[in-house]
Amino acid sequence: MAETSHPAFAKACHLLGIEERRGPIDPVSTLVDLDWVADHVDDATLAVVGSACNYGYGTLDPIRELGAIAGERGVGCHVDSCLGGFLLPFAEELGYPVPAFDLRVPGVTSISADTHKYGYAFEGTSTLLFADRELRNAQYFYMTDWSGGKYCS
C-alpha cells in the first residue's frame, strides 16, 4: 500500500500481526511508486491496496496498474474508495476524465465505500463489495452456540 493509504490498514496489520509494507509516493504526483509495489509483492503478500481517492491529497492511485500487479502475482487487490466512492461515479457520468478505479478493473477483488461520506447515511456506516461470490462468502461468520442466540454477520 502507498504511504497515503488510510491508517486503518496499518492498524489492521498491527492488530493481526501482519507485516505492513508501505510504498513511497512520487512527491509531485503523490501517486504510489509502482516499481516499488511490484518489487515488494511476494509469496507472503495478502493483498495490494490502492486508494480512490486518498484522504491527504485527493488523488487516485493507479488502480489499473495495481490491479495488474496483483493479478499477475495471484493476490487480492483492494480499492479503498471510502472517500471517492460516492463522488467518482457521478464525476465520470458527467464526463470528467476519471481513471477506472472499481470492480471493472481486472485484478481488483474488493472495494470499500463509506456511505456516511457523501452518501447521506449515519456516521460510521460503510460498504464492502467483492468481485465474486466465493470471496464474499468467505467473509461470513456464524456462531450458533452463543448463549445470546444465533449470531451471524
Contacts in CASP RR format, 6 or more apart in sequence:
PFRMAT RR
TARGET T0000
AUTHOR 0000-0000-0000
METHOD contacts of the structure
MODEL  1
MAETSHPAFAKACHLLGIEERRGPIDPVSTLVDLDWVADHVDDATLAVVG
SACNYGYGTLDPIRELGAIAGERGVGCHVDSCLGGFLLPFAEELGYPVPA
FDLRVPGVTSISADTHKYGYAFEGTSTLLFADRELRNAQYFYMTDWSGGK
YCS
1 9 0 8 1.000
1 20 0 8 1.000
1 21 0 8 1.000
1 22 0 8 1.000
1 23 0 8 1.000
1 32 0 8 1.000
1 48 0 8 1.000
1 49 0 8 1.000
1 50 0 8 1.000
2 22 0 8 1.000
2 23 0 8 1.000
2 24 0 8 1.000
2 25 0 8 1.000
2 31 0 8 1.000
2 32 0 8 1.000
2 49 0 8 1.000
2 50 0 8 1.000
2 51 0 8 1.000
2 54 0 8 1.000
2 61 0 8 1.000
3 22 0 8 1.000
3 23 0 8 1.000
3 24 0 8 1.000
3 25 0 8 1.000
3 32 0 8 1.000
4 25 0 8 1.000
4 30 0 8 1.000
4 32 0 8 1.000
4 51 0 8 1.000
4 54 0 8 1.000
4 55 0 8 1.000
4 56 0 8 1.000
4 57 0 8 1.000
4 59 0 8 1.000
4 61 0 8 1.000
5 22 0 8 1.000
5 49 0 8 1.000
5 50 0 8 1.000
5 51 0 8 1.000
5 54 0 8 1.000
5 80 0 8 1.000
6 51 0 8 1.000
6 54 0 8 1.000
6 55 0 8 1.000
6 80 0 8 1.000
6 82 0 8 1.000
9 20 0 8 1.000
9 49 0 8 1.000
9 80 0 8 1.000
10 20 0 8 1.000
10 22 0 8 1.000
12 18 0 8 1.000
13 19 0 8 1.000
13 20 0 8 1.000
14 20 0 8 1.000
18 46 0 8 1.000
19 44 0 8 1.000
21 40 0 8 1.000
21 45 0 8 1.000
23 32 0 8 1.000
23 33 0 8 1.000
23 36 0 8 1.000
23 37 0 8 1.000
23 40 0 8 1.000
24 32 0 8 1.000
24 33 0 8 1.000
24 36 0 8 1.000
25 31 0 8 1.000
25 32 0 8 1.000
25 33 0 8 1.000
26 33 0 8 1.000
29 59 0 8 1.000
30 54 0 8 1.000
30 57 0 8 1.000
30 58 0 8 1.000
30 59 0 8 1.000
31 59 0 8 1.000
31 61 0 8 1.000
31 62 0 8 1.000
32 50 0 8 1.000
32 61 0 8 1.000
32 62 0 8 1.000
32 66 0 8 1.000
34 62 0 8 1.000
34 65 0 8 1.000
34 66 0 8 1.000
34 69 0 8 1.000
37 48 0 8 1.000
37 66 0 8 1.000
37 69 0 8 1.000
38 69 0 8 1.000
41 48 0 8 1.000
41 69 0 8 1.000
41 70 0 8 1.000
41 73 0 8 1.000
41 75 0 8 1.000
45 73 0 8 1.000
45 75 0 8 1.000
46 75 0 8 1.000
46 76 0 8 1.000
47 70 0 8 1.000
47 75 0 8 1.000
47 76 0 8 1.000
47 77 0 8 1.000
47 78 0 8 1.000
47 109 0 8 1.000
48 66 0 8 1.000
48 67 0 8 1.000
48 69 0 8 1.000
48 70 0 8 1.000
48 75 0 8 1.000
48 76 0 8 1.000
48 77 0 8 1.000
48 78 0 8 1.000
49 77 0 8 1.000
49 78 0 8 1.000
49 79 0 8 1.000
49 80 0 8 1.000
50 61 0 8 1.000
50 63 0 8 1.000
50 66 0 8 1.000
50 77 0 8 1.000
50 78 0 8 1.000
50 79 0 8 1.000
50 80 0 8 1.000
51 60 0 8 1.000
51 61 0 8 1.000
51 79 0 8 1.000
51 80 0 8 1.000
51 81 0 8 1.000
51 83 0 8 1.000
52 60 0 8 1.000
52 61 0 8 1.000
52 63 0 8 1.000
52 79 0 8 1.000
52 80 0 8 1.000
52 81 0 8 1.000
52 84 0 8 1.000
52 85 0 8 1.000
52 88 0 8 1.000
52 101 0 8 1.000
52 102 0 8 1.000
53 59 0 8 1.000
53 60 0 8 1.000
53 81 0 8 1.000
53 83 0 8 1.000
53 84 0 8 1.000
53 88 0 8 1.000
54 60 0 8 1.000
54 61 0 8 1.000
54 80 0 8 1.000
54 83 0 8 1.000
55 83 0 8 1.000
58 83 0 8 1.000
60 88 0 8 1.000
60 98 0 8 1.000
60 99 0 8 1.000
60 101 0 8 1.000
62 99 0 8 1.000
63 77 0 8 1.000
63 79 0 8 1.000
63 99 0 8 1.000
63 100 0 8 1.000
63 101 0 8 1.000
63 102 0 8 1.000
63 105 0 8 1.000
63 108 0 8 1.000
64 99 0 8 1.000
64 100 0 8 1.000
64 105 0 8 1.000
66 77 0 8 1.000
67 77 0 8 1.000
67 105 0 8 1.000
67 106 0 8 1.000
67 107 0 8 1.000
67 108 0 8 1.000
68 106 0 8 1.000
68 107 0 8 1.000
69 77 0 8 1.000
70 76 0 8 1.000
70 77 0 8 1.000
70 107 0 8 1.000
70 108 0 8 1.000
70 109 0 8 1.000
71 77 0 8 1.000
71 106 0 8 1.000
71 107 0 8 1.000
76 107 0 8 1.000
76 109 0 8 1.000
76 110 0 8 1.000
77 105 0 8 1.000
77 107 0 8 1.000
77 108 0 8 1.000
77 109 0 8 1.000
77 110 0 8 1.000
78 108 0 8 1.000
78 109 0 8 1.000
78 110 0 8 1.000
78 111 0 8 1.000
78 112 0 8 1.000
79 101 0 8 1.000
79 102 0 8 1.000
79 105 0 8 1.000
79 108 0 8 1.000
79 110 0 8 1.000
79 111 0 8 1.000
79 112 0 8 1.000
80 111 0 8 1.000
80 112 0 8 1.000
81 88 0 8 1.000
81 101 0 8 1.000
81 102 0 8 1.000
81 111 0 8 1.000
81 112 0 8 1.000
81 113 0 8 1.000
82 112 0 8 1.000
82 113 0 8 1.000
82 114 0 8 1.000
82 117 0 8 1.000
82 126 0 8 1.000
83 114 0 8 1.000
83 117 0 8 1.000
84 113 0 8 1.000
84 117 0 8 1.000
84 118 0 8 1.000
85 113 0 8 1.000
85 114 0 8 1.000
85 117 0 8 1.000
85 118 0 8 1.000
86 113 0 8 1.000
86 114 0 8 1.000
86 115 0 8 1.000
86 117 0 8 1.000
86 118 0 8 1.000
86 119 0 8 1.000
87 118 0 8 1.000
88 98 0 8 1.000
88 101 0 8 1.000
89 102 0 8 1.000
91 98 0 8 1.000
92 98 0 8 1.000
102 108 0 8 1.000
102 111 0 8 1.000
103 111 0 8 1.000
103 129 0 8 1.000
103 131 0 8 1.000
107 131 0 8 1.000
108 131 0 8 1.000
109 130 0 8 1.000
109 131 0 8 1.000
109 132 0 8 1.000
109 135 0 8 1.000
110 128 0 8 1.000
110 129 0 8 1.000
110 130 0 8 1.000
110 131 0 8 1.000
110 135 0 8 1.000
111 128 0 8 1.000
111 129 0 8 1.000
112 126 0 8 1.000
112 127 0 8 1.000
112 128 0 8 1.000
112 129 0 8 1.000
113 126 0 8 1.000
113 127 0 8 1.000
113 129 0 8 1.000
114 124 0 8 1.000
114 125 0 8 1.000
114 126 0 8 1.000
114 127 0 8 1.000
115 121 0 8 1.000
115 125 0 8 1.000
115 126 0 8 1.000
115 127 0 8 1.000
116 122 0 8 1.000
116 123 0 8 1.000
116 124 0 8 1.000
116 125 0 8 1.000
116 126 0 8 1.000
128 139 0 8 1.000
130 136 0 8 1.000
130 139 0 8 1.000
140 152 0 8 1.000
140 153 0 8 1.000
141 151 0 8 1.000
141 152 0 8 1.000
141 153 0 8 1.000
142 150 0 8 1.000
142 151 0 8 1.000
142 152 0 8 1.000
143 150 0 8 1.000
143 151 0 8 1.000
143 152 0 8 1.000
144 150 0 8 1.000
144 151 0 8 1.000
END
